[in-house]
């Protein structure tokens, strides 16, 4: 174990590939914790972090749903990533995780919608109504493909916003601003030529 010293509170802690600090239990202000590639087999050491909202545990050694059950003790947890753990290979992984932690808003970088099946049906109906009155049974694959191109991609936006929160150099933020500006310009140019 290592020791992370800080003056004041720590809100975001990136321990990618590192050992857990001995004083982790003293960092009760942490709301984002990256423990990817940390070799974790159990989650006991993070259960005192009651303000934890986002937890990244990719590529550790979590192999049982019993370990995930411990996360119920983190009342503010809304985002969890377990990709690359043994448990991730379980055929009912997603359903099990969501039944254990129904409050999650993001699982493995994907934005969740409560009552997903009902919401998906509602969204599909709204999209279908916008497609010149075609009903679901009469649509061709080409029409469905056109619809998917115009839909937003909230999972990508969520993943990017989580990554942006990890930036702490103005040069990195300036570079992203430039890239986003260029992408916006390209999208606007394409919209001009669409009929």
C-alpha positions as CSV (number, residue, x, y, z in Angstrom):
1,X,0.0,0.0,0.0
2,X,1.1,3.6,-0.6
3,X,0.2,6.8,1.1
4,X,-1.4,9.8,-0.7
5,X,-0.9,13.0,1.1
6,X,-2.9,16.1,0.4
7,X,-3.7,19.4,1.9
8,X,-7.4,20.0,1.8
9,X,-10.0,17.7,0.3
10,X,-9.5,15.4,-2.6
11,X,-12.6,15.0,-4.9
12,X,-11.2,13.0,-7.8
13,X,-8.5,10.3,-7.2
14,X,-6.8,8.6,-10.1
15,X,-5.0,5.5,-9.0
16,X,-4.9,3.7,-12.3
17,X,-2.6,0.7,-11.9
18,X,-1.5,1.8,-8.4
19,X,-1.8,0.1,-5.0
20,X,-4.5,1.5,-2.7
21,X,-3.2,4.2,-0.4
22,X,-3.1,3.4,3.3
23,X,-5.0,6.6,4.1
24,X,-7.8,6.0,1.7
25,X,-10.3,5.9,4.6
26,X,-9.4,9.5,5.4
27,X,-10.4,10.7,2.0
28,X,-14.1,10.9,2.6
29,X,-14.6,13.8,0.1
30,X,-13.7,11.6,-2.9
31,X,-16.5,11.4,-5.4
32,X,-14.6,9.9,-8.3
33,X,-12.2,7.0,-7.9
34,X,-10.2,5.3,-10.7
35,X,-8.9,2.0,-9.5
36,X,-8.5,0.4,-13.0
37,X,-5.7,-2.3,-13.2
38,X,-5.2,-2.1,-9.4
39,X,-5.4,-5.9,-8.8
40,X,-8.4,-5.6,-6.5
41,X,-10.1,-8.8,-5.5
42,X,-12.4,-7.3,-2.9
43,X,-14.0,-3.9,-2.3
44,X,-13.8,-3.6,1.5
45,X,-11.3,-0.8,1.4
46,X,-13.5,1.6,-0.5
47,X,-16.7,1.2,1.5
48,X,-16.0,4.1,3.8
49,X,-16.1,6.6,0.9
50,X,-19.7,7.6,1.4
51,X,-19.5,10.5,-1.1
52,X,-18.3,8.3,-3.9
53,X,-20.4,8.8,-7.1
54,X,-18.2,7.4,-9.9
55,X,-16.1,4.2,-9.5
56,X,-13.9,2.8,-12.2
57,X,-12.8,-0.8,-11.5
58,X,-11.9,-2.0,-15.0
59,X,-9.5,-4.9,-15.3
60,X,-9.3,-6.0,-11.7
61,X,-10.0,-9.4,-10.2
62,X,-13.6,-8.9,-9.0
63,X,-15.2,-12.3,-9.6
64,X,-18.5,-12.4,-7.5
65,X,-21.7,-10.6,-7.3
66,X,-21.3,-10.7,-3.5
67,X,-18.4,-8.2,-3.9
68,X,-20.7,-5.9,-5.9
69,X,-23.4,-6.2,-3.2
70,X,-21.0,-4.4,-0.8
71,X,-21.4,-1.3,-3.0
72,X,-24.9,-1.0,-1.7
73,X,-23.2,0.7,1.2
74,X,-22.2,3.7,-1.0
75,X,-25.5,5.7,-1.2
76,X,-24.3,8.2,-3.8
77,X,-22.9,5.7,-6.3
78,X,-24.3,6.5,-9.8
79,X,-21.6,5.3,-12.2
80,X,-19.7,2.0,-12.1
81,X,-17.4,0.3,-14.5
82,X,-16.3,-3.4,-14.2
83,X,-15.2,-4.2,-17.7
84,X,-12.4,-6.7,-17.8
85,X,-13.2,-8.3,-14.4
86,X,-14.1,-12.0,-14.2
87,X,-17.7,-11.0,-13.2
88,X,-18.1,-9.2,-16.5
89,X,-18.1,-12.5,-18.4
90,X,-21.2,-13.7,-16.5
91,X,-24.1,-14.2,-19.0
92,X,-26.5,-12.2,-16.7
93,X,-23.9,-9.6,-15.7
94,X,-25.8,-6.5,-16.6
95,X,-29.1,-7.7,-15.2
96,X,-27.5,-8.8,-11.9
97,X,-25.6,-5.5,-11.5
98,X,-28.7,-3.5,-12.1
99,X,-30.7,-5.5,-9.7
100,X,-28.1,-5.1,-7.0
101,X,-27.5,-1.4,-7.7
102,X,-30.7,0.0,-9.3
103,X,-29.7,3.6,-8.7
104,X,-26.9,3.4,-11.2
105,X,-27.1,6.0,-14.0
106,X,-24.0,4.8,-15.9
107,X,-22.8,1.2,-16.2
108,X,-19.5,0.5,-18.1
109,X,-19.7,3.8,-19.8
110,X,-23.3,3.4,-21.0
111,X,-25.9,5.8,-19.9
112,X,-28.8,3.8,-18.3
113,X,-32.5,4.6,-18.5
114,X,-34.7,3.3,-15.8
115,X,-37.4,1.0,-17.2
116,X,-35.2,0.7,-20.3
117,X,-37.5,-1.5,-22.3
118,X,-40.5,0.8,-21.7
119,X,-38.4,3.9,-22.6
120,X,-37.0,2.2,-25.7
121,X,-40.5,1.5,-26.9
122,X,-41.6,5.1,-26.3
123,X,-38.6,6.4,-28.1
124,X,-39.2,4.1,-31.0
125,X,-42.8,5.3,-31.3
126,X,-41.7,8.9,-31.2
127,X,-39.1,8.3,-33.9
128,X,-41.6,6.4,-36.0
129,X,-44.1,9.1,-35.8
130,X,-41.5,11.6,-37.1
131,X,-40.9,9.4,-40.2
132,X,-43.8,10.6,-42.3
133,X,-46.3,8.3,-40.7
134,X,-44.6,5.0,-41.4
135,X,-45.4,2.3,-38.8
136,X,-42.8,-0.1,-37.3
137,X,-44.0,-3.0,-39.5
138,X,-43.7,-1.1,-42.8
139,X,-40.1,0.2,-42.3
140,X,-37.2,-1.1,-44.3
141,X,-33.7,-1.5,-42.9
142,X,-32.6,1.5,-44.9
143,X,-35.2,3.7,-43.2
144,X,-34.1,2.4,-39.8
145,X,-30.5,3.1,-40.6
146,X,-31.4,6.7,-41.6
147,X,-33.1,7.2,-38.2
148,X,-30.1,5.9,-36.2
149,X,-27.8,8.4,-38.0
150,X,-29.8,11.3,-36.7
151,X,-30.1,10.1,-33.1
152,X,-27.8,11.6,-30.5
153,X,-25.1,9.4,-28.8
154,X,-25.5,10.0,-25.0
155,X,-23.2,7.1,-24.1
156,X,-20.3,8.8,-25.9
157,X,-21.1,12.2,-24.4
158,X,-21.3,10.6,-20.9
159,X,-18.0,8.8,-21.4
160,X,-16.3,12.0,-22.7
161,X,-17.6,14.1,-19.8
162,X,-16.2,11.6,-17.3
163,X,-12.8,11.7,-19.0
164,X,-12.9,15.5,-19.2
165,X,-13.3,15.7,-15.4
166,X,-9.9,14.0,-15.2
167,X,-8.1,16.8,-17.1
168,X,-6.1,19.2,-15.0
169,X,-3.9,21.0,-17.5
170,X,-5.2,24.0,-19.4
171,X,-3.3,23.0,-22.6
172,X,-5.3,19.7,-22.7
173,X,-8.6,21.6,-22.3
174,X,-7.5,24.1,-25.1
175,X,-6.7,21.2,-27.4
176,X,-10.1,19.6,-26.8
177,X,-11.8,23.0,-27.4
178,X,-10.1,23.3,-30.7
179,X,-11.0,19.7,-31.7
180,X,-14.6,20.2,-30.7
181,X,-14.8,23.5,-32.6
182,X,-13.4,21.8,-35.8
183,X,-15.9,18.9,-35.4
184,X,-18.8,21.4,-34.9
185,X,-17.8,23.2,-38.1
186,X,-17.7,19.9,-40.1
187,X,-21.1,18.9,-38.8
188,X,-22.6,22.3,-39.7
189,X,-21.0,22.1,-43.2
190,X,-22.6,18.7,-43.8
191,X,-26.0,20.0,-42.6
192,X,-25.9,22.7,-45.2
193,X,-25.6,20.2,-48.1
194,X,-28.4,17.8,-46.7
195,X,-31.8,18.1,-48.3
